[in-house]
Amino acid sequence: MYKRQPLQGPFASVGTAVYDGKGGVTLTAAATFNGLTQSLPPVPGTYQVNADCTFTSKLANGATFYAVIVDGGNELDVIQTNTGVIASGVAALEGAARGEGDEFAGGCRAALTRGVYGFISQGTGAPPTVPPPAAGPLQGVGTVAFAANGTFHLTAVRSANGIIDPAPLSLTGSYVFTDGCNFKMTFNGVGFHFNGTAVNGGKEAIFLETDPGTTFVVKAKKM
């Protein structure tokens, strides 16, 4: 008889959570688990805010969370509370309240192209995307600028399993918004792919690599 084994390995996720102010939440995300990426369908759930600015949440798929509301409601520090799970993260407000349609989406999209982001990234890389001897822990620091014509330019210095880039890499690519403040990035030549979300009115952005074998997150802030 087949016995389902517990999931083990590196995990990362990026996406959006929409809270309706009435105790309802909808989570939409892309997640990578041990190098396998999935784009998850929207998951509804409920939440309750407490007087001390903590809150609890439960999704329809059984995932439960505990969080602290900080920075006047602009940020959440979140931990998943299901037994056996070790996962925590930060949620930042995208911008103005939802419900403003194209005006809301246009705001974060326009903000993405104003100025240059500095970023720090960390995670792991493995075949087929990152072959030995570079396979292993992966970190990087650099800058990225998005143009209004749907292209971007990124420079970075990486440490791939302790192998340091001898000079900053210069990479280009294209991006396209999918819905709201969410977008997809494709790198020219190297073929890397990322899902991104612009937050804090476009002052910050978070990217998740979606290539097989990678669990890699980039956190970017305007310079």
C-alpha positions in Angstrom: 0.0 0.0 0.0 1.4 3.4 -1.0 2.1 5.7 2.0 2.3 9.4 1.2 5.7 10.8 2.3 6.0 14.2 4.0 7.2 17.0 1.8 10.8 18.0 2.6 13.2 20.5 1.1 13.5 24.2 0.3 10.3 26.2 -0.2 9.6 29.7 -1.5 6.4 31.5 -2.7 5.3 34.8 -4.1 1.9 36.1 -4.9 -1.0 38.3 -3.6 -3.5 38.0 -0.7 -6.6 40.2 -0.9 -8.4 40.9 2.4 -11.9 42.2 2.0 -12.2 43.9 5.4 -15.1 41.5 6.4 -13.1 38.4 7.4 -12.6 37.0 3.9 -9.3 36.5 2.1 -8.2 35.2 -1.3 -4.7 34.0 -1.9 -3.1 33.7 -5.4 0.5 32.5 -5.6 3.2 30.7 -7.4 5.2 28.4 -5.2 8.4 26.3 -5.6 9.1 23.3 -3.5 12.4 21.6 -3.7 12.9 23.0 -7.2 9.4 22.2 -8.5 7.3 25.3 -9.3 3.5 25.4 -9.4 1.2 28.3 -10.2 -1.6 27.8 -7.7 -5.3 28.7 -8.4 -6.9 31.3 -6.1 -7.6 29.9 -2.7 -10.4 31.5 -0.5 -10.2 31.6 3.3 -11.1 33.5 6.4 -9.1 35.7 8.8 -9.6 37.4 12.2 -7.8 40.5 13.4 -7.1 40.8 17.2 -7.0 43.9 19.3 -3.2 43.6 19.7 -2.6 43.8 15.9 -2.1 40.0 15.5 -4.3 37.9 13.3 -5.0 34.3 12.4 -6.1 33.0 9.0 -7.3 29.7 7.6 -7.5 28.8 3.9 -9.9 26.4 2.2 -7.0 24.1 1.4 -6.3 23.7 5.2 -3.3 26.0 5.5 -3.3 28.1 8.7 -1.3 31.2 9.6 -0.5 33.5 12.4 0.7 37.1 11.7 1.7 40.4 13.2 0.5 43.6 11.5 3.3 46.2 11.5 4.1 49.6 9.9 0.6 50.9 10.4 -0.9 48.0 8.4 1.5 48.3 5.5 3.2 45.0 6.3 2.5 41.6 7.7 5.0 39.2 9.4 3.6 35.8 8.8 4.3 32.2 9.9 2.4 29.1 8.7 1.1 27.2 11.7 0.4 23.7 10.3 2.2 21.0 12.2 5.4 19.9 10.5 5.7 23.0 8.4 8.6 25.5 8.7 7.7 28.5 6.6 7.5 32.2 7.3 7.5 35.4 5.3 6.6 39.1 4.9 3.6 40.5 3.1 3.8 44.2 1.9 0.9 46.3 0.8 0.8 46.7 -3.0 -0.5 50.2 -2.9 -3.9 51.7 -2.6 -6.9 49.6 -1.6 -8.2 47.1 -4.1 -11.3 47.8 -6.0 -10.0 50.6 -8.1 -9.6 48.5 -11.2 -7.4 49.7 -14.0 -6.4 52.8 -12.0 -4.9 50.7 -9.2 -3.1 48.3 -11.6 -1.8 51.2 -13.7 -0.3 52.9 -10.6 2.0 50.0 -9.7 2.8 49.3 -13.3 3.9 52.9 -14.0 5.9 53.0 -10.7 7.9 49.9 -11.7 9.5 51.8 -14.6 10.4 54.8 -12.5 14.0 54.5 -11.2 16.3 51.6 -10.5 15.9 48.8 -8.0 18.7 47.4 -5.8 18.2 43.8 -4.9 19.5 40.9 -2.7 18.6 37.4 -3.6 19.0 34.0 -1.9 18.0 30.4 -2.3 19.3 27.2 -3.9 19.9 26.0 -7.4 20.2 22.5 -8.8 20.1 20.7 -12.2 18.8 21.1 -14.8 18.9 24.9 -14.4 22.1 25.1 -12.3 24.5 22.2 -13.0 27.5 21.2 -10.9 29.8 22.5 -9.6 27.6 25.6 -9.2 24.6 23.6 -7.9 23.9 24.4 -4.2 23.3 27.6 -2.2 22.8 30.6 -4.4 22.9 34.3 -3.4 23.3 37.5 -5.3 23.3 41.3 -5.1 22.7 43.8 -7.9 20.4 46.2 -9.7 17.5 46.0 -12.1 15.7 48.6 -14.2 12.4 48.1 -16.0 11.6 50.1 -19.1 8.1 51.1 -20.2 8.5 49.1 -23.4 8.4 45.8 -21.5 12.2 45.2 -21.3 14.5 45.2 -18.3 18.3 45.4 -17.7 19.8 43.6 -14.7 23.4 43.5 -13.3 24.5 41.2 -10.5 27.3 39.5 -8.7 26.4 36.0 -7.5 27.8 33.3 -5.3 26.8 29.9 -6.7 27.9 27.2 -4.2 30.8 29.4 -3.3 31.8 30.2 -7.0 31.8 34.0 -7.3 31.2 35.8 -10.6 34.6 37.4 -11.5 32.7 40.5 -12.8 29.2 41.8 -12.5 26.8 40.0 -15.0 24.9 42.2 -17.4 21.6 40.5 -18.4 18.6 41.7 -20.4 15.1 40.4 -20.9 11.4 41.2 -21.2 8.5 41.3 -18.8 4.7 41.3 -19.0 2.0 42.1 -16.5 -0.5 39.3 -15.9 -3.0 40.8 -13.5 -2.9 43.6 -11.0 0.6 44.2 -9.9 1.9 40.7 -10.8 4.2 40.1 -13.8 6.4 37.5 -15.4 10.1 38.0 -16.4 12.0 36.1 -19.1 15.8 36.6 -19.5 17.4 36.7 -22.9 20.0 34.1 -23.7 20.2 32.3 -20.4 16.5 31.5 -20.4 15.7 32.2 -16.7 12.1 32.8 -15.7 10.6 34.7 -12.7 7.2 35.6 -11.4 7.2 39.0 -9.7 4.9 41.3 -7.7 5.3 45.0 -7.2 4.5 46.2 -3.7 4.5 49.3 -1.5 3.3 51.4 -4.4 6.0 50.1 -6.6 8.9 51.1 -4.2 9.6 47.4 -3.8 9.3 44.2 -5.8 9.6 40.5 -5.1 10.6 37.9 -7.7 10.4 34.1 -7.5 12.4 32.0 -10.0 10.2 29.3 -11.6 12.8 27.3 -13.4 13.1 23.5 -12.5 15.6 22.8 -9.8 15.6 26.3 -8.3 14.2 27.7 -5.0 15.3 31.3 -5.4 13.8 34.6 -4.2 14.8 38.2 -5.1 13.9 41.1 -2.9 14.3 44.5 -4.6 13.9 48.1 -3.4 14.1 51.4 -5.2 17.5 53.1 -4.9 
